[in-house]
Amino acid sequence: MSPIWDLSVPHVAAAVPSRAVAALLDVALSPPGADPLLQAVQAVVPVDYLSLVSVQRDRPELLAGSAARPQERSVVDQCFSIYRRHDYYRRDAILPLARQLGARSGREGLALHCRADDLPDAGWRADIYERERLTDRFTLMHAPAPGQVQVIHLYRDERQGRFLPQELERLLGLAPLLRQAHAAAWHARAALSDRTAGVVRAEQRLERLAPSLSPRERAVCARVAQGLSADGIAADLDVAPSTVVTLRKRAYLKLAQAGLPAQRLGLARLLN
């Protein structure tokens, strides 16, 4: 049976190298992606492939893949396609674990290690692991929000050989930091997605309530209602901050003439 570690229990391990910490900062400050995650892991343990997967309603979705050798990046996509097409995921240990994590997002997460010869399905082993000469998989799972289970798979092939016990120890020592960095990136992306949706709704409502506003004036007011500063709006619209200030003044005048709120808090109440 594949070993499983509960990451809510502190794991004693060697200090994380400074270059891994720097890579983890990149993970936390960037949109969730496979490449920065792989770079962070590579600073601690050599890995051939990484896949970033989301599990929703007992069905995994590949979000991104990365490879130590960029020319082999397609290996992740191809293997995941086989994994899904033949329903091998239904026999994967990550599904029952994902149900546990999805119901208890406060947990620190789980890690598990699976060797190719531990797989419960000979077809799965032949179609993916033997086909690509993969030796084993180390998996980190966490739920940054209820029902939002994120999975990071790390694969080794015959060129690197199986994960050694000391390498698994280093990965377990890295796992809590990796989880925190990835969760920070996930939350930032979720917040950006929510804000983007809020801006779209605000612009649509402004178009109905204040048809005299120009498209640019609507765009500025919608972002004001979402709490963005002039500098933030300028960056979002790729214009100068002074242009934002001018558009805002014009828009506020038109809003006041229409009997609508012409300041930040009033717009926030009106449009959110």
Residue pairs with C-beta under 8 A, 6 or more apart in sequence:
1 118
2 93
2 112
2 113
2 114
2 115
2 118
3 112
3 113
4 93
4 97
4 110
4 111
4 112
5 11
5 110
5 111
5 112
5 172
5 175
6 107
6 108
6 110
7 107
7 108
7 109
7 110
7 111
7 140
7 142
7 172
7 175
7 176
7 179
8 107
8 108
8 109
10 176
11 172
11 173
11 175
11 176
12 173
13 169
13 170
13 172
13 173
13 174
14 169
14 170
14 173
16 24
16 44
16 173
16 174
16 177
17 43
17 44
19 43
20 40
20 43
20 44
20 174
21 177
23 36
23 39
23 40
23 42
23 43
24 40
24 177
24 178
24 181
25 181
26 36
26 39
26 40
27 36
27 37
27 40
27 178
27 181
27 182
27 184
27 185
28 180
28 181
28 182
28 184
28 185
29 185
30 36
30 185
31 185
31 188
31 189
32 52
32 63
32 64
32 150
32 182
32 185
32 186
32 189
33 52
33 64
33 66
33 185
34 50
34 51
34 52
34 63
34 64
34 65
34 66
34 76
35 64
35 66
37 50
37 52
37 66
37 152
37 178
37 182
38 47
38 50
38 66
38 67
38 68
40 174
40 178
40 181
41 47
41 50
41 154
41 171
41 174
41 178
42 68
44 170
44 171
44 173
44 174
45 154
45 163
45 167
45 170
45 171
45 174
46 68
46 156
46 160
47 68
47 154
47 155
47 156
47 160
48 67
48 68
48 69
48 134
48 155
48 156
48 157
48 159
48 160
49 65
49 66
49 67
49 68
49 72
49 75
49 76
49 134
49 153
49 154
49 155
49 157
50 65
50 66
50 67
50 76
50 152
50 153
50 154
50 155
51 62
51 64
51 65
51 66
51 76
51 80
51 152
51 153
51 155
52 62
52 63
52 64
52 65
52 150
52 151
52 152
52 153
53 60
53 61
53 62
53 63
53 80
53 150
53 151
53 152
53 153
54 60
54 61
54 63
54 148
54 149
54 150
54 151
55 61
55 94
55 95
55 98
55 102
55 149
55 150
55 151
56 147
56 148
56 149
58 95
58 98
58 99
59 89
60 83
60 84
60 89
60 92
60 94
60 151
62 76
62 77
62 80
65 73
65 75
65 76
65 77
65 80
66 73
66 76
67 73
67 75
67 76
75 132
79 128
79 131
79 132
82 88
82 127
82 128
83 89
83 124
83 128
86 123
86 124
86 127
88 121
88 123
88 124
88 127
88 128
89 95
91 120
91 121
91 124
93 112
93 114
94 112
94 139
94 141
94 151
97 110
97 112
97 141
98 141
98 149
98 151
100 107
100 110
101 107
101 109
101 110
101 141
101 142
101 143
101 149
102 143
102 146
102 147
102 148
102 149
103 146
104 143
105 143
105 144
105 145
105 146
105 147
105 148
107 142
107 143
108 142
108 176
108 179
109 140
109 141
109 142
109 143
109 175
109 176
109 179
110 140
110 141
110 142
111 138
111 139
111 140
111 141
111 171
111 172
111 175
112 138
112 139
112 141
113 136
113 137
113 138
113 139
113 163
113 168
114 136
114 137
114 139
115 135
115 136
115 162
116 125
116 129
116 130
116 134
116 135
116 136
117 125
119 125
119 129
128 134
129 135
132 157
133 157
133 158
133 159
134 155
134 156
134 157
135 156
135 157
135 158
135 160
135 161
135 162
136 155
136 156
136 162
136 163
137 153
137 154
137 155
137 156
138 153
138 154
138 163
138 168
138 171
139 151
139 152
139 153
139 154
140 151
140 152
140 154
140 175
140 178
140 179
141 149
141 150
141 151
141 152
142 149
142 150
142 179
142 182
142 183
143 149
143 150
144 150
144 182
144 183
144 186
144 187
144 190
145 187
145 190
148 186
150 182
150 183
150 186
152 178
152 182
154 171
156 162
156 163
163 171
195 226
198 222
198 225
198 226
198 272
199 219
199 222
199 223
199 226
200 222
201 271
202 221
202 222
202 225
202 226
202 271
202 272
203 218
203 219
203 222
205 270
205 271
206 213
206 218
206 221
206 222
206 271
207 213
207 218
209 258
209 260
209 270
210 218
210 254
210 255
210 258
210 260
212 254
212 257
212 258
213 221
213 251
213 254
213 255
214 247
214 250
216 237
216 247
217 247
217 248
217 250
217 251
217 254
218 251
219 237
220 233
220 237
220 244
220 247
220 248
220 251
221 248
221 251
221 255
221 267
221 271
222 271
223 232
223 233
223 236
223 237
224 233
224 248
224 264
224 267
224 268
225 264
225 267
225 268
225 270
225 271
225 272
226 268
226 272
227 264
227 268
228 236
230 241
230 244
230 245
230 248
231 241
233 244
234 240
234 241
234 243
234 244
237 244
252 262
252 263
253 262
255 261
255 262
255 267
256 262
260 266
260 270
261 267
261 269
261 270
